Amino acid sequence: MDEIPISPIERPSLHDTIVNRVRAMVYDGDLKPGDKVPERLLCETLGISRTPLREALKVLASEGVLELLPNRGARVAKLTAADVDEMFPVMGALEALAGELACANATEADLAELRALHYQMALHHTRRERADYFALNQKIHEKIMGSAGNDLLVAMYEGLAGRIRRARYISSITSERWKQAMAEHEDMLAALEARDGPKLAKVLRDHLQNKCEAVKEALRQDAD
């Protein structure tokens, strides 16, 4: 009997698991800006030693999620309006380029997946299921980026995505902004289906700029 080629099942590494767990604590608001990372509690909860935890904290510090304190562990980084003004135009430019390339390179299977993600996200919007909505929203942006067919662009995007994702979660989205964001996603899907690269690039750039203003407004309110 011929041998059947079988690939080993991929399992997330301990390092990735720790990084994802601590990152989620920040995004979900369990750890707020300025909070110290409770290293002893995390080690006990996750059943790990300090060494892998501290390696994970270094990764999150490189993403701008945490700040490392000399001999004092780490704390959640505070986000400023200046940080937001630096990040969002860069991400907008990357996503705009990805949109143009995706319109040229996306397969019909890619478009079908994007439609499915969009309609599922719209359902979460209708039900006011914020966490599920944001999860699908992120998948849509990642899928457009992946459909561009440019590995270097994806690598640059991933280097900034963590910081942007944290900014997106910084405050509860208002009903008005949520409705506007859904309309922008409708325009994204329409441009993709028409394979209108310049249109999709503009929609994505405007989408990021509108989110930038919403985040800065949330920061101003928190400061009051």
C-alpha positions in Angstrom: 0.0 0.0 0.0 1.4 3.4 -1.0 2.2 5.8 1.8 -0.3 8.5 2.4 1.4 11.9 2.7 0.2 13.3 6.0 1.3 16.6 7.4 1.6 17.0 11.2 -1.2 18.9 12.9 -0.1 22.5 13.6 -0.4 23.5 17.2 0.1 27.0 18.6 3.4 27.3 20.4 3.4 28.1 24.1 5.0 31.5 23.2 2.2 32.4 20.8 -0.5 31.3 23.3 1.0 33.5 26.0 1.3 36.5 23.6 -2.3 36.1 22.4 -3.7 35.7 26.0 -2.0 38.8 27.3 -2.9 40.8 24.2 -6.5 39.8 24.5 -6.5 41.0 28.2 -5.5 44.4 26.9 -7.9 44.5 24.0 -10.8 43.3 26.1 -10.1 45.9 28.8 -9.1 43.5 31.5 -5.8 45.4 31.6 -6.3 49.1 31.1 -3.7 51.8 30.0 -1.2 52.3 32.8 -2.0 49.0 34.6 1.0 46.8 35.6 1.0 43.4 34.1 0.4 40.9 37.0 3.2 38.5 36.2 2.9 36.3 39.3 -0.9 35.9 38.7 -0.5 35.1 35.0 2.2 32.6 35.7 0.0 30.8 38.2 -3.1 31.0 36.0 -1.3 29.8 32.9 0.9 27.3 34.6 4.1 28.8 33.2 7.4 30.2 34.5 8.5 33.8 34.4 10.9 33.2 31.5 8.3 32.5 28.7 6.0 35.2 30.1 8.7 37.8 29.9 9.6 36.8 26.3 6.0 37.3 25.4 5.9 40.7 27.1 8.9 41.8 24.9 6.9 40.9 21.8 3.9 43.0 23.0 6.2 45.8 23.9 7.6 45.8 20.3 3.9 46.1 19.1 3.4 49.1 21.3 0.8 47.3 23.4 3.0 47.3 26.6 5.9 49.4 28.0 8.8 47.6 29.7 9.9 49.1 33.0 13.5 48.6 34.0 13.5 45.9 36.7 9.8 46.6 37.4 8.0 44.4 34.8 5.7 45.9 32.2 2.6 48.0 32.1 -0.1 48.7 29.4 1.0 51.6 27.2 -1.1 54.7 27.1 -2.4 55.7 23.7 -2.2 59.4 22.8 -3.8 61.4 19.9 -0.2 61.9 18.5 0.2 58.1 18.4 -3.1 57.8 16.6 -2.2 60.5 14.1 1.0 58.6 13.3 -0.5 55.1 13.0 -3.7 55.5 11.0 -2.4 57.4 7.9 0.3 54.7 7.5 -2.3 51.9 7.9 -4.6 53.7 5.5 -1.9 53.8 2.9 -1.1 50.1 3.3 -4.8 49.1 3.1 -5.4 51.4 0.1 -2.6 49.7 -1.8 -3.9 46.3 -0.7 -7.4 47.2 -2.0 -6.0 48.1 -5.4 -4.0 44.9 -5.6 -6.9 42.8 -4.3 -9.2 44.1 -7.0 -6.7 42.9 -9.5 -5.6 39.6 -7.9 -8.5 38.3 -5.8 -10.0 35.0 -7.0 -13.7 34.3 -7.2 -13.2 32.1 -4.1 -11.7 35.1 -2.3 -14.6 37.3 -3.2 -17.1 34.6 -2.0 -15.3 34.4 1.3 -15.4 38.2 1.7 -19.1 38.3 0.9 -19.8 35.6 3.6 -17.7 37.5 6.2 -19.4 40.7 5.3 -23.0 39.4 5.7 -22.1 37.6 8.9 -20.6 40.9 10.3 -23.8 42.7 9.2 -25.8 40.2 11.2 -23.7 40.9 14.3 -24.2 44.7 13.7 -28.0 44.2 13.6 -27.9 42.2 16.8 -25.6 44.8 18.4 -23.0 42.0 19.1 -20.0 44.2 19.4 -17.2 41.7 20.1 -18.4 39.3 17.3 -18.7 42.3 14.9 -15.2 43.5 15.6 -13.8 39.9 15.1 -15.4 39.7 11.7 -14.4 43.2 10.8 -10.8 42.3 11.5 -11.0 39.1 9.4 -12.4 41.2 6.5 -9.5 43.6 6.6 -7.0 40.7 6.9 -8.7 38.9 4.0 -8.4 41.9 1.7 -4.8 42.3 2.6 -4.2 38.6 2.0 -6.0 38.7 -1.4 -3.5 41.4 -2.6 -0.9 38.7 -3.3 2.0 40.7 -1.9 3.9 39.1 1.0 6.0 42.2 1.8 2.8 44.3 2.1 1.3 41.7 4.4 4.4 41.7 6.6 4.4 45.5 6.9 0.6 45.3 7.7 1.1 42.7 10.4 3.8 44.8 12.0 1.3 47.6 12.6 -1.9 45.7 12.9 -1.6 45.1 16.7 -1.3 48.8 17.5 -4.2 49.6 15.2 -6.4 46.9 16.7 -5.8 48.2 20.2 -6.9 51.7 19.0 -10.0 50.2 17.5 -11.0 48.7 20.8 -10.3 51.8 22.9 -13.9 52.8 23.3 -17.4 51.7 22.7 -18.4 52.5 19.2 -21.3 55.0 19.0 -24.4 54.1 17.1 -23.8 56.8 14.5 -20.2 55.7 13.9 -21.2 52.0 13.8 -23.8 52.8 11.2 -21.3 54.8 9.2 -18.7 52.0 9.4 -21.2 49.4 8.1 -22.0 51.7 5.1 -18.3 52.0 4.4 -18.0 48.2 4.4 -20.9 48.0 2.0 -18.9 50.3 -0.3 -15.8 48.1 0.1 -17.7 45.0 -0.9 -19.3 46.8 -3.9 -15.9 48.1 -5.1 -14.3 44.6 -4.7 -17.1 43.0 -6.7 -16.7 45.6 -9.4 -12.9 45.2 -9.2 -12.6 48.9 -9.0 -9.2 49.4 -7.4 -9.1 53.2 -7.1 -12.6 53.2 -5.6 -11.7 50.6 -3.0 -8.4 52.3 -2.2 -10.3 55.6 -1.5 -13.0 53.8 0.6 -10.4 52.1 2.7 -8.3 55.2 3.2 -11.5 57.2 4.2 -12.6 54.3 6.5 -9.3 54.5 8.4 -9.4 58.3 8.6 -12.9 58.2 10.0 -11.9 55.7 12.6 -8.9 57.8 13.5 -11.1 60.7 14.3 -13.4 58.5 16.4 -10.5 57.2 18.4 -9.1 60.7 19.1 -12.6 61.8 20.2 -12.7 58.9 22.6 -9.3 59.9 24.0 -10.4 63.5 24.5 -13.5 62.3 26.4 -11.4 60.0 28.6 -9.1 63.0 29.4 -12.1 65.2 30.5 
